[in-house]
Structures are given as structure tokens and as C-alpha cells.
Amino acid sequence: MKLHMTTAMALVLMATAAQAGMEEATAFLDAEIDNSTLTREEQEAEMQWFIDAAAPFAGMDINVVSETITTHEYESKVLAPAFSAITGINITHDLIGEGDVVEKLQTQMQSGENVYDAYVNDSDLIGTHWRYQQARGLNDWMAGAGADVTNPNLDIDDFIGKSFTTAPDGEMYQLPDQQFANLYWFRYDWFNDETIKAEFKEKYGYDLGVPVNWSAYQDIAEFFTGREIDGKQVYGHMDYGKKDPSLGWRFTDAWLSMAGNGDKGVPNGKPVDEWGIRVDENDRPVGSCVARGGDTNGPASVYAIQKYLDWMEAFAPPAAQGMTFSESGPVPAQGEVAQQMFWYTAFTADMVKEGLPVVNDDGTPKWRMAPSPHGAYWQDGMKLGYQDAGSWTLLKSTPDDRAKAAWLYAQFVTSKTVDVKKSHVGLTFIRESSIQHESFTERAPKLGGLVEFYRSPARLNWSPTGTNVPDYPKLAQLWWQAIGDASSGAKTAQEAMDSLCAEQEKVMERLERAGVQGDIGPQMAEEHDLEWWNNFATENGTIAPQLALENEKPQPETIGYDELVKSWQ
């Protein structure tokens, strides 16, 4: 693959707006696009469409922003200059921290001033965008004001995350640009070592394999912790615990749903979601605490937090307690961790680099990724993990001409011409056609199960935050503070979740009083006890909030990795 532009290509991309056109497009395709779902003739036709559609906006300076990950670095450093050279629209693609992206977005929403012409922000904000109505609805945009700048070859149905960015009103508010999931990660080589397998079976009475439930995960964590393998003391679990904003992501990114809180539903539980927020029949949030029918502080959620605390203390490296998300990410690659329940596939590219202790001499990984195990409260039909879906968003406060120019760039970096190549660089799939491309069939053995997962029906149980969350920026910041109190020992798991749900309800009550979200904003429910709400759920054919289980460690269950992959096929 051509992962870097040639010097000749770089010179071509310095072309002025007046020179923009097919010559630049051809040079770009020659230098950069070695894999695509389109034929070369189709690629050139798509490039010609961009050239023609962009003509009215040539010479404009357009500013867009995203968080800093490998995929967006590729867009900023390679695709943005290419787009500018081809179309004559001068794109500046800024890379900043995820929290800073949300802050800039909030500033524009609150002030009405055009800070950026387009944002790649997480689809976790879908409930926010739908309720505040400050983002352009893309269905209406593509059919109406933006019709002249909407690529006839965009193929919305090819985007695997379109359900994540579609609100209950049927409108799609964001266009997916990159996606990655949090999955189970484990040392495939250790799990297939005959001596280790025999010792495990003798001790626990069942086969070592991919854990299907948390009971098996805990046994495996206990088994590996303190053992010496390849001359190193190893640990059976990895996580992070520093009281830091990234600790919030660790839990809003669906940890509670993995335990079994909330209700069944794809892409999110209804009426209670994985944050424990309940909505009524009109999708209005009515509560977060059990007293209002929510599940943020219910037995399943408290169990989830307690397991996090117990495993961190018993099975993770001592340094993990003081680590943030970014600090903990590289640790499994150092070769001292047997498994990790909660591992983002965005780390894949860094985990397959030559010379790492977890990579074989032939470039194949010593590890694999698989679906995460579920907790004692989980039932079939519930979501089982999180999927990040950074998605293009056009705010209504951006002038139409600037929004049109930015929309052209958003479609360029997600186009079928470039998407396979971009997917190889960042490994953050957004198109079904790219996932199925033969180049990924060839590369799959070196990606540790990533391709197999994305081609499997299992991926449907992984989704971003859904529409029950009425104001993601305001509510998300509450999580790391509450969980941090539990992680530090300042509060018990129950106390932390009681505090969190109460703080979430304060925000929802303020939104209700202000009326800023109209008839789809919060409308708080009457309070009742857990048994009342559990009966209410049962009578209505739903689940949450569940009563506490007498046994929170059911029979452990594992499955062989190779057997699991075959079942997908």
C-alpha cells in the first residue's frame, strides 16, 4: 500500500485554485489510491463530479475540525490537500482533542457564531442534535438546499453506522466518517498453549477459551495473574482508574450494558438505555434513578461498577489504578497482559507493528479480539458493547455556501473512491463495501480478528450512545467525577451511582424547566420504589430496572476462538 504521498504528488497538491481539475485528480489517484471498490473509470467519474460540483465555491477557505486519531490525521495531511488541489476549495482540517471538539461545537450552538464549517463529532451527540435542532437534518439537506452538492454515488445504505446517526423522527443528522468498537482482547498464543490449557482445566473444570460471561473472565483473570510466562510476571486483566475525564468514556462507552443494565434493543435499549436513562412513549427522558424508572443506580449498574473495582484491585498491574485512557492503551502490547475486557479497536494499527512482543516474526499477531463477555444481568437482545462513530455534522448557524463546500469535503473523505484506502490506514470501517473488499480478506490474518468481527452479525450488538441522552456534553462530564469517587475509594459503588443518577436528573430537570427542547425534551416521571418499577417493566414486556440477583456469578462459560469465528461464517 502507498501510505505516503510521493514528492511528485506533494508538488501537484500545491496547485492553485485556477489549476484545479482532472489533471490533479488523476495525479492523486495514481499516487494514492491503490485499493477501491470502484474501477479506475468510476473513480475518475466520481472525481469529475466533485470538480463540477465544487466550481461555484472555488477559492473559498473552509475550516473543519475533528479529534486526533490516525484516520483523521490521514484526512488532514493527505486527503484535505488533495481535495483542495482537485476542487480549488481550500480546506483546513484542524486536529484537536475530543473534548475540545465538543467545546467548539457547544460554543457555536450557544453563540450562533460560525466557529467551524463542519465538525466530525461523535454520534453520541445524536440525542443532543435531534432535540436542540441546531444541526442540519441531512435527509432534508440532501434532497433540498444541498441537492446540488450531494454526490449521486454517496450510497447512504452502504454506511454501516447510519442507524447510529438517525433520530426517532427518521432524520439522519450526521454522516459517519470513522468507527471503532471496544472488544475483548486476549493472548491467543497463551490460550492455545497445551500446558496452560491443561492446568486451567484441572483447576476450574472447563476449557480455557474466549469467555462468554463475566464469571469465566474472572476465573481466567485469576488464573493468569502472578504467573510467569516468557520470563515475565503477567496479569490477567488490564484497565485504568485515574480520576480524569477519560474515565467517564470508560463507562459511558457501554460498560453498564455489558453487565446487563437497561433494556433490549438495537442499536440501543428502549425504553431504558445503557446509561440507565428512561424515556416515555414519545422518547422524552423521564428519569435516570431507579425511583423514576431509570437504571443508572439499579442493581445491574452497581454490579458493573463493583466488578470494575474488584478486578482492578485483584488482577491488573498496580500502575493501572493511576493511568488514564491514553496511558493504559499501549500496555497490552508490552506482553504482560493475558486479556482485556474493554479494548478499543482503534489501537489495532499500533498493536500489529513489527518487533512488538505481541507480534510474530511473520507479522501475524500473537493476540486476537473477540466479542466481549457479558455480565450476570445481561439477556439476549441487549447491546453488548460500544462503537465510536465519529460523524460529519453541519450546524444550521453555518452559512449555506460554506456548509455546501464543507459537505463536499465530507463526502470526498468518505467516498467510495478513497474509503478502502482510508480504511487500510486507520482501520476504522464505515462502509460495508470496504469491509467486504478483497484486500481486507488478504490482510485479515494480520489484524487479529478485526475483519472477521466487522463481517459478522455480532457487530450489531455494538453501538454508540443513543437518543435517550438529551444533552451529551452536559451529562457525560458527570460520569468521570462519580466513577472517580468509586475508583478512589471515596464512595461505594452504590453511593457513586446514586450520586450520578441524581446529578443526571438535575440536568434533565433544568432542561424541563427551561423548555429549550420543546415537546421532545425531558418530562420527569413520578417516583416509586424499585419493585414498583420492576413490576411496571414486566407488565409492559420490558426489563429494566431489574431486581438484584441472588447469584451474580453464574456458571462460567467459554468458547474456542476458532469455533467462534466459524460460527460467524
C-alpha positions in Angstrom: 0.0 0.0 0.0 1.1 3.6 -0.7 0.8 5.0 2.8 2.6 8.2 2.0 2.4 10.6 -0.9 5.3 10.8 -3.3 7.2 14.1 -3.7 5.6 14.5 -7.1 2.2 14.1 -5.6 3.0 16.7 -3.0 4.0 19.2 -5.7 0.8 18.5 -7.6 -1.2 19.3 -4.4 0.3 22.8 -4.3 -1.7 23.7 -7.4 -3.6 26.9 -7.3 -7.4 27.1 -7.4 -7.2 28.2 -11.0 -5.5 24.9 -12.0 -7.8 22.7 -10.1 -9.3 19.9 -12.1 -8.9 16.4 -13.6 -5.2 16.6 -14.0 -4.8 16.9 -10.2 -7.4 14.2 -9.7 -5.6 11.8 -11.9 -2.3 12.5 -10.1 -4.0 11.9 -6.8 -5.5 8.6 -8.0 -2.1 7.5 -9.4 -0.2 8.3 -6.3 -2.6 7.4 -3.5 -5.4 5.1 -4.5 -4.2 1.5 -4.8 -7.4 -0.1 -3.5 -11.0 0.9 -4.1 -14.4 -0.6 -4.6 -14.7 1.4 -7.8 -13.0 0.8 -11.1 -10.5 3.4 -12.3 -13.1 4.7 -14.7 -15.6 5.0 -11.9 -13.1 6.8 -9.7 -12.4 9.3 -12.4 -16.1 9.9 -12.9 -16.5 10.5 -9.2 -13.6 12.9 -9.2 -15.2 14.8 -12.2 -18.4 15.1 -10.2 -16.5 16.7 -7.3 -14.8 19.1 -9.7 -18.0 20.2 -11.3 -20.0 20.5 -8.1 -17.2 22.5 -6.4 -16.8 25.0 -9.2 -19.1 27.7 -7.6 -17.0 27.5 -4.3 -13.5 27.6 -5.8 -11.2 29.9 -3.9 -13.2 29.6 -0.6 -11.3 29.0 2.6 -13.2 26.3 4.6 -12.4 25.1 8.1 -13.4 21.8 9.6 -12.3 20.0 12.8 -12.0 16.5 14.2 -10.4 14.8 17.1 -6.8 13.5 16.7 -6.7 9.8 15.6 -4.9 8.1 12.8 -7.8 8.2 10.4 -8.3 12.0 10.8 -4.5 12.6 10.6 -4.7 10.9 7.2 -7.6 13.1 6.2 -5.9 16.2 7.4 -2.5 15.6 5.9 -3.3 13.7 2.7 -7.0 13.9 1.7 -7.6 17.6 2.6 -4.6 18.8 0.4 -5.8 16.5 -2.4 -9.3 17.8 -2.2 -8.1 21.4 -2.3 -5.9 20.7 -5.3 -8.7 18.9 -7.2 -11.6 21.3 -6.4 -10.0 24.6 -5.7 -11.7 24.8 -2.3 -9.0 25.5 0.3 -9.7 23.1 3.2 -8.1 23.5 6.6 -8.8 20.3 8.6 -7.8 21.0 12.3 -7.0 18.2 14.7 -7.7 18.8 18.4 -8.7 16.8 21.4 -12.1 15.1 21.6 -13.2 17.3 24.5 -12.1 20.4 22.6 -14.2 19.4 19.6 -17.3 19.2 21.8 -16.4 22.5 23.4 -16.1 24.3 20.0 -19.4 22.7 18.9 -21.1 23.9 22.1 -19.7 27.4 21.6 -21.2 27.6 18.1 -24.5 26.2 19.3 -24.7 28.6 22.1 -23.5 31.7 20.3 -24.8 31.2 16.8 -21.4 32.3 15.5 -19.8 30.1 12.8 -16.7 28.6 14.6 -16.2 25.8 12.1 -17.9 25.0 8.8 -18.3 21.3 9.7 -17.5 19.0 12.7 -16.5 15.4 13.0 -18.1 14.8 16.3 -19.2 11.5 17.9 -22.7 10.2 17.1 -23.1 10.0 20.9 -24.5 13.5 20.4 -27.4 12.3 18.2 -29.9 12.9 21.0 -28.5 16.4 21.5 -28.6 17.3 17.8 -32.1 16.0 17.4 -33.6 17.7 20.5 -31.9 21.1 20.1 -32.5 21.2 16.3 -29.3 23.2 15.6 -27.8 20.6 13.2 -29.0 20.3 9.7 -31.1 17.2 9.0 -29.1 15.5 6.3 -32.1 13.8 4.6 -33.8 17.2 4.1 -30.4 18.8 3.2 -29.5 16.2 0.5 -33.0 16.5 -1.0 -33.3 20.2 -0.7 -30.7 23.0 -0.2 -27.8 20.6 -0.5 -29.0 18.6 -3.5 -26.7 20.3 -5.9 -23.7 19.3 -3.8 -24.8 15.8 -2.9 -22.8 13.0 -4.6 -25.2 10.7 -6.5 -22.8 7.9 -5.7 -22.8 8.6 -2.0 -24.8 5.5 -1.3 -26.1 6.1 2.2 -27.2 2.5 2.6 -23.6 1.4 2.4 -22.7 3.2 5.7 -22.9 0.6 8.5 -23.4 3.3 11.1 -26.4 5.1 9.6 -28.7 3.8 12.3 -26.5 5.4 14.9 -26.9 8.9 13.4 -30.7 8.7 12.7 -33.1 10.1 15.3 -36.6 8.8 16.2 -38.0 11.4 13.7 -36.4 9.4 10.9 -33.9 12.1 10.0 -30.2 11.4 9.7 -28.3 14.2 11.4 -24.7 13.1 10.9 -22.7 11.2 8.3 -20.3 8.5 9.7 -16.6 9.2 8.9 -14.9 6.6 11.1 -15.9 3.8 13.5 -14.2 1.6 16.0 -15.5 -0.8 18.7 -14.5 -1.8 22.2 -13.9 -5.6 22.2 -12.4 -8.4 24.3 -8.6 -8.8 23.6 -6.6 -11.8 24.6 -3.3 -13.7 24.1 -4.3 -16.3 21.5 -0.9 -18.0 21.8 -1.2 -18.4 25.6 -4.8 -19.6 25.4 -3.6 -22.3 22.9 -0.6 -23.5 24.9 -1.3 -27.1 25.8 0.4 -26.9 29.2 -1.5 -23.8 30.2 -4.8 -25.3 28.8 -4.3 -28.4 30.9 -3.5 -26.5 34.1 -6.6 -24.3 33.6 -8.9 -27.2 33.1 -7.6 -29.1 36.0 -8.1 -26.0 38.3 -11.5 -24.8 37.0 -13.1 -27.9 35.4 -13.8 -26.4 32.0 -11.8 -25.4 28.9 -9.8 -22.2 28.6 -11.2 -20.2 25.8 -12.9 -16.9 24.9 -15.1 -16.1 28.0 -18.8 -15.8 27.1 -19.7 -14.4 30.5 -18.0 -12.4 33.3 -17.8 -15.5 35.5 -15.3 -17.1 33.1 -13.5 -13.8 32.6 -12.9 -13.5 36.3 -11.6 -17.1 36.5 -9.2 -16.5 33.6 -8.0 -13.3 35.2 -7.4 -15.1 38.5 -5.6 -18.0 36.7 -3.1 -15.8 34.8 -2.4 -13.1 37.4 1.0 -13.7 39.1 2.1 -16.5 36.6 5.5 -16.2 34.9 5.4 -16.6 31.1 8.3 -15.9 28.7 10.3 -14.7 31.7 7.8 -12.1 32.7 5.2 -11.9 35.5 1.9 -11.5 33.8 -1.5 -10.1 34.8 -5.0 -11.5 34.0 -6.7 -8.1 33.4 -6.0 -4.5 32.3 -7.9 -1.3 32.9 -7.4 2.2 34.1 -8.6 4.2 37.1 -7.3 7.7 37.4 -9.9 10.4 38.2 -9.7 12.0 34.8 -12.3 12.9 32.0 -11.2 9.8 30.1 -12.5 7.7 33.0 -16.0 8.9 32.0 -15.7 7.4 28.5 -14.7 4.1 30.0 -18.2 3.9 31.4 -20.5 5.9 29.1 -19.0 3.7 26.4 -21.4 0.9 27.4 -19.8 -0.8 30.4 -23.1 -0.9 32.2 -24.8 -2.5 29.2 -22.2 -5.2 29.1 -23.2 -6.1 32.7 -26.8 -6.2 31.7 -28.4 -2.9 32.7 -31.1 -1.2 30.6 -33.5 -2.9 28.1 -33.3 -4.9 24.9 -33.0 -3.1 21.6 -30.8 -2.3 18.6 -28.9 0.0 18.4 -29.9 0.9 22.0 -32.2 -0.3 24.7 -35.7 1.1 24.9 -37.3 2.5 27.0 -34.2 2.3 29.3 -30.8 2.7 27.6 -27.2 1.8 28.6 -26.8 5.0 30.6 -29.8 4.0 32.7 -31.9 6.8 31.3 -35.6 6.0 30.7 -37.8 7.7 28.0 -41.5 7.6 27.6 -43.5 6.5 24.5 -42.7 9.9 22.9 -38.9 9.5 23.5 -38.9 12.2 26.2 -36.4 11.4 29.0 -38.3 10.8 32.3 -35.5 9.8 34.7 -32.2 8.2 35.5 -32.6 7.0 39.0 -34.4 3.8 39.8 -37.0 5.9 41.6 -38.1 7.3 38.2 -37.8 4.0 36.4 -34.2 4.6 35.3 -31.3 2.1 35.9 -28.2 4.2 36.5 -28.2 3.2 40.1 -30.0 -0.1 39.8 -28.6 -3.5 40.8 -27.2 -4.3 37.4 -25.3 -0.9 37.2 -23.9 -1.2 40.7 -22.8 -4.8 40.0 -21.0 -3.4 36.9 -19.1 -0.8 38.9 -18.3 -3.3 41.7 -16.8 -5.8 39.2 -14.7 -3.0 37.7 -13.3 -2.1 41.1 -12.7 -5.7 42.2 -10.9 -6.7 39.0 -8.7 -3.6 39.0 -7.5 -4.3 42.5 -7.1 -8.1 42.2 -5.9 -8.7 38.6 -4.5 -5.6 36.9 -0.9 -4.2 37.1 -0.6 -1.9 40.1 0.2 1.1 37.9 -3.2 0.8 36.2 -5.0 2.5 39.0 -3.2 5.7 38.3 -3.5 5.6 34.5 -5.7 7.4 32.0 -7.2 6.0 28.8 -4.2 7.0 26.6 -1.6 5.8 29.1 -3.2 2.4 29.5 -3.8 1.8 25.8 -0.2 0.6 24.9 0.2 -1.7 27.9 -1.1 -4.9 26.4 1.4 -4.6 23.5 4.2 -4.9 26.1 3.5 -8.6 26.5 2.5 -8.8 30.2 -1.3 -8.9 29.9 -3.3 -12.1 29.2 -6.7 -10.5 28.4 -8.6 -7.2 28.5 -12.3 -7.0 28.6 -12.5 -3.4 27.3 -10.1 -2.8 24.4 -10.7 -0.2 21.6 -10.0 -1.5 18.1 -8.6 2.0 17.3 -5.4 0.6 18.9 -5.2 -2.2 16.3 -2.8 -0.4 14.0 -0.4 0.2 16.9 -0.7 -3.4 18.1 0.4 -5.0 14.8 3.7 -3.1 14.4 6.8 -5.2 13.6 9.0 -6.0 16.5 6.4 -5.8 19.3 6.4 -8.6 21.9 2.9 -9.5 20.8 3.7 -9.9 17.1 5.2 -13.0 15.5 8.2 -12.8 13.2 5.9 -13.3 10.2 3.8 -10.2 11.1 0.8 -12.1 12.4 -0.4 -11.2 15.9 0.0 -13.4 19.0 -3.3 -12.0 20.1 -6.9 -11.9 18.9 -10.0 -9.8 19.5 -13.5 -11.2 20.1 -16.9 -10.1 21.3 -16.8 -9.0 25.0 -18.3 -11.4 27.6 -21.5 -10.3 29.3 -22.4 -9.9 33.0 -24.9 -11.7 35.1 -27.8 -9.3 34.3 -27.4 -9.4 30.5 -30.0 -11.0 28.3 -30.2 -11.9 24.6 -31.2 -8.8 22.6 -29.3 -6.3 24.8 -26.4 -4.4 23.4 -23.0 -5.8 24.3 -20.6 -3.0 23.8 -19.7 0.4 22.4 -18.9 1.6 18.9 -17.4 5.0 18.4 -18.8 6.7 15.2 -17.2 10.0 14.6 -19.6 11.7 12.1 -19.8 14.8 10.0 -22.2 17.4 11.4 -23.4 20.6 9.7 -24.8 23.2 12.1 -27.6 25.5 10.9 -25.5 28.5 12.0 -23.0 27.8 9.2 -23.9 29.9 6.1 -25.3 27.8 3.3 -22.4 28.3 0.8 -19.8 27.4 3.5 -21.9 24.4 4.5 -22.1 23.2 0.9 -18.3 23.5 0.4 -17.7 21.6 3.7 -20.3 19.0 2.7 -18.3 18.3 -0.5 -15.2 17.7 1.6 -17.1 15.4 4.0 -18.3 13.3 1.0 -14.8 13.3 -0.5 -13.2 11.7 2.5 -16.0 9.1 2.9 -16.3 8.5 -0.9 -16.1 5.0 -2.4 -13.0 6.2 -4.3 -11.0 6.7 -1.2 -12.7 4.7 1.5 -10.9 1.4 1.1 -7.5 3.1 1.3 -8.5 5.2 4.2 -9.8 2.1 6.0 -6.4 0.4 5.5 -4.7 3.4 7.1 -6.9 3.9 10.1 -8.7 0.6 10.4 -11.9 2.4 11.3 -14.6 0.9 8.9 -17.7 2.9 7.8 -18.8 1.2 4.6 -20.0 -2.4 4.1 -18.4 -2.4 0.6 -15.0 -1.6 2.1 -15.3 -4.3 4.8 -16.0 -6.9 2.1 -13.2 -5.7 -0.2 -10.8 -8.5 -1.2 -7.8 -6.5 0.1 -9.2 -7.0 3.6 -9.6 -10.7 3.1 -5.9 -10.8 2.3 -4.9 -8.6 5.2 -7.3 -10.2 7.8 -4.7 -12.7 9.2 -2.6 -9.8 10.4 -5.4 -7.9 12.1 -6.3 -10.3 14.9 -10.0 -10.8 14.2 -10.9 -7.2 13.3 -12.1 -8.0 9.8 -13.9 -11.2 11.0 -15.7 -9.2 13.7 -16.9 -6.5 11.2 -18.1 -9.1 8.8 -20.0 -10.9 11.4 -23.6 -10.4 12.6 -22.2 -9.9 16.1 -21.3 -6.3 15.3 -24.9 -5.3 15.5 -24.7 -5.5 19.3 -22.1 -2.8 19.4 -23.4 0.8 19.2 -22.7 4.3 20.3 -24.7 6.3 22.9 -28.3 6.6 21.7 -31.0 9.2 21.6 -32.2 8.8 25.2 -29.4 11.1 26.3 -30.8 14.6 25.9 -27.6 16.7 26.3 -24.5 14.6 25.9 -21.9 17.3 26.7 -23.7 18.3 30.0 -24.4 14.7 31.1 -21.1 13.0 30.0 -19.0 15.2 32.2 -20.8 13.9 35.3 -19.6 10.3 34.9 -15.9 10.6 35.4 -16.4 12.5 38.7 -18.8 10.0 40.1 -16.9 6.9 38.9 -13.7 8.6 40.1 -15.1 8.7 43.6 -15.7 5.0 43.5 -12.3 4.3 41.9 -10.5 6.2 44.6 -12.5 4.6 47.4 -14.2 7.8 48.4 -17.6 6.3 47.8 -19.0 2.8 47.4 -20.3 1.6 44.1 -23.9 2.2 45.2 -23.1 5.6 46.6 -21.3 6.7 43.4 -24.2 5.6 41.2 -26.8 7.2 43.5 -24.9 10.4 43.1 -24.5 10.1 39.4 -28.2 9.4 38.7 -29.2 12.3 40.9 -26.8 14.7 39.1 -28.2 13.5 35.7 -31.7 14.2 36.9 -30.8 17.7 38.0 -29.6 18.4 34.4 -32.8 16.9 33.0 -35.0 18.9 35.4 -33.2 22.2 34.3 -33.9 21.3 30.7 -37.5 20.6 31.5 -38.0 23.9 33.3 -36.2 25.8 30.5 -38.3 24.2 27.8 -35.5 24.6 25.3 -36.0 21.1 23.8 -39.7 21.6 23.2 -42.0 18.6 23.2 -39.1 16.1 22.9 -37.3 17.4 26.0 -37.3 15.8 29.4 -40.6 15.4 31.3 -39.7 13.8 34.7 -41.7 10.8 36.0 -43.3 10.3 39.3 -41.2 8.5 41.9 -41.8 4.9 43.0 -39.6 2.2 44.5 -37.6 -0.5 42.6 -40.3 -3.2 43.0 -42.9 -0.9 41.5 -40.9 0.0 38.5 -39.8 -3.6 38.0 -43.4 -4.7 38.0 -44.2 -1.8 35.6 -41.5 -3.1 33.2 -42.8 -6.7 33.5 -46.3 -5.6 32.7 -45.1 -3.8 29.7 -42.9 -6.5 28.3 -39.6 -4.8 29.2 -36.8 -5.5 31.6 -35.2 -2.5 33.4 -34.8 -1.9 36.2 -34.1 -5.4 37.3 -34.2 -6.7 40.8 -30.9 -7.8 42.4 -29.9 -11.4 41.6 -29.2 -13.8 44.4 -26.3 -15.2 42.4 -24.1 -12.7 40.5 -21.6 -15.3 39.4 -23.5 -17.9 37.3 -21.8 -20.9 35.7 -18.8 -19.8 33.8 -18.9 -20.4 30.0 -16.1 -20.2 27.3 -15.9 -20.9 23.6 -12.9 -21.7 21.4 -11.9 -18.7 19.3 -11.6 -20.7 16.1 -15.1 -22.2 16.7 -16.5 -18.7 17.3 -15.2 -17.4 14.0 -16.6 -20.4 12.1 -20.0 -19.7 13.6 -20.0 -16.2 12.1 -19.1 -17.6 8.7 
